[in-house]
Amino acid sequence: MDPNDILALIAGGGGVFLVIGAGAWAVLRGRGGKSPDAGTDDQQGPEGTGSTGAPTATKERPAAPTWADTLSAPAEPAAPPAEDTAAAPTEDAPTAEAPEQTAAPAGDEATRADAPTAAEPATAAVEPDAAEPAAQPSAQESAEESAPVEDVAGTPTTERPSVAVIETPEAPQDRMVRLRDRLSRSGSIGRGILGLLTRSTVDESTWDEIEETLLLADLGPDATDELLANLRRRIQVLGTEDPAAVREVLREELVGLVDPQLDRRIAATVRTAPDGETVPSVILMVGVNGTGKTTTVGKLARVLVAAERSVVLGAADTFRAAAADQLATWGSRVGVDTVRSDKDGADPAAVAFDAVKQGIDQGVDVVIIDTAGRLQNKKGLMDELGKVRRVAEKGLHGDQVAEVLLVIDATTGQNGMQQARVFSEAVNITGIVLTKLDGTAKGGIVVNVQRELGVPVKMVGLGEGMDDLTPFDTYSFVDALLGD
Ligand SMILES: Nc1nc2c(ncn2[C@@H]2O[C@H](COP(=O)(O)OP(=O)(O)OP(=O)(O)O)[C@@H](O)[C@H]2O)c(=O)[nH]1
C-alpha cells in the first residue's frame, strides 16, 4: 500500500490516535518489503510493532494488517503429524496445553516473519505427541488405512465453476473501514466506561458499574479483574479531569488485553512435505452448526483468489446436504473447484481425503475443508474431527493440516464460549474466526475467547456479504470499541 494510503486510512479511522512516530513508520516501511506479495497494494506488516505489549507501550499505532500480511504464515512444516485423539483430554479433564504453544513469542514481528519458530500458530498446534508417535498408527488408524475411503464417501465429485462469471473481491482497505463502522454502530464498551470514568466522582459504586459493563460485554471475569485493577491504579494517579487522557489510558489497557503481539497470520501457500513433495496448506474449518463456517470458507476462498492463491474446497459437512451446494456456489463465483460426495451422509473424512488429493494433483496453494458441527457430545466430536484430520493428512506426504480454524458466532455469548471450549478440547485449534461481530455490542468476547483458548482471533466476519471478512486488527478493534 502506498504510504499516503496508509496515512489516509489511519486518519480516516480515528484522529485521536494519530500518533505514529518516525520509528513506527520506519518499521512499517521495512516490513512492507518482506511481504510475499511485494509490489502489490498491501504491504504493511502485521499488527504489533515489536513493542513489549505492555499497555503503556501501545501509543504507536501500526497500520492494520492487510490480507497479504495475514496470508503470510510460514510455509514449511515443522514436525511430523500429530495424533489428535492421543492428545485429547478426557471428558473431565480439559486441556490447557494448546494455549501456551500457540501464542506468538513477544519480540520483533519483522524477525518472526522471516524466521519462523516452532512456537508459531501455523505449526505449534500439530507438534508430535510423544505418547503416540505417528510412526505407530493406532488401531483406529490401521482400520482407516485398510478401508478405502471411496467406499464410505460415495463417488467423489468435483463441482467445476463456470469460467464466465468470476467475481473480483473487494479491496482490503474498504473492509477495514467497514469493520470500524459496524462495530461502532453496534454499541461500545468503551463509551460506557469512559462516561463512568470521567464523572466528577469515581467511587466504589462507579467501579461496580464499570465491572458490570465489562462483564456484560463478555470480557470474561479474568480480563475484567485485570482491567479494573490497572484502571484503578492509573486513574488514581491521573485523576479524571482530562477526558482525553482517561480515554488514552483506557485505549492502552484495552489494546494490551486484546494483545497486538499475537501472531494472527494464516498458512496459505504451498509447503514442502517431509518427503520433499510440494503440498498445499490444508485449512480445516470447525465449529458448531450455524456459526458461519460455510460462509467463512466461501469468503476466505474469495480472499485467497484475490491474493492470487489457487484453492480447492472440500465439502466435508456431509450432514447437511445443502451445505455442499452452498459451498460449491461460493467456489464457483471465484472459479474454485469444490470436492464433494454424491452420497448424502457420506463419511466426511473421505471427502477431506479426496479434497486433499485433488489439491495435490492440481498443485494448488490451499485446500479448505468445511466440516459439520452437529455433534452430540465431546467424544463424538473428537472422534469425527480427529478422523477427518488424520485421513486428510494421509495424503499429505507426511505433512500435517496447517490450520484448524474454529468459527465462533460472536452473538452467542457464554454459550458460544462453552462450545468453543469443547471444540478446542476435541482438536488442536490454531486460530479463531469470530463471525457476526456486526450484530453484537459484546466485543469483549475477543479477549475472552483468546484467553480461554490460548489462540488468536485471526479473522472476523462482519456481515453476510461476500466480502464481509477481514483480518483481525487490534487497534481498529479497540478504536471501534471506544467509538469516535
Ligand atoms: N451478520 C452476519 N451473518 C453471518 C456472518 N457469517 C455468517 N453469517 C450467516 O450465518 C448463517 C449461518 O451460516 P453458515 O455458513 O451456513 O453456517 P455453518 O456454520 O456452515 O452452518 P452448518 O452448515 O449448518 O453447520 C447464514 O445465514 C450466514 O449468512 C457474519 O459475519 N455476520
The ligand as an ORCA input file, in Angstrom:
! r2SCAN-3c Opt
* xyz 0 1
  N     -24.487    -10.999     10.251
  C     -23.654    -11.974      9.901
  N     -24.121    -13.165      9.474
  C     -23.246    -14.140      9.146
  C     -21.843    -13.947      9.254
  N     -21.239    -15.101      8.875
  C     -22.224    -15.973      8.541
  N     -23.436    -15.398      8.711
  C     -24.758    -16.005      8.480
  O     -24.951    -17.067      9.396
  C     -25.802    -18.065      8.841
  C     -25.165    -19.450      9.009
  O     -24.023    -19.501      8.192
  P     -23.430    -20.881      7.626
  O     -22.189    -20.521      6.910
  O     -24.457    -21.652      6.902
  O     -23.113    -21.620      8.983
  P     -22.448    -23.058      9.194
  O     -21.639    -22.968     10.438
  O     -21.754    -23.505      7.979
  O     -23.720    -23.942      9.467
  P     -23.933    -25.504      9.141
  O     -23.651    -25.700      7.681
  O     -25.374    -25.705      9.466
  O     -23.003    -26.253     10.012
  C     -26.002    -17.661      7.389
  O     -27.258    -17.015      7.278
  C     -24.886    -16.656      7.125
  O     -25.201    -15.722      6.138
  C     -21.367    -12.665      9.726
  O     -20.173    -12.405      9.876
  N     -22.311    -11.719     10.046
*
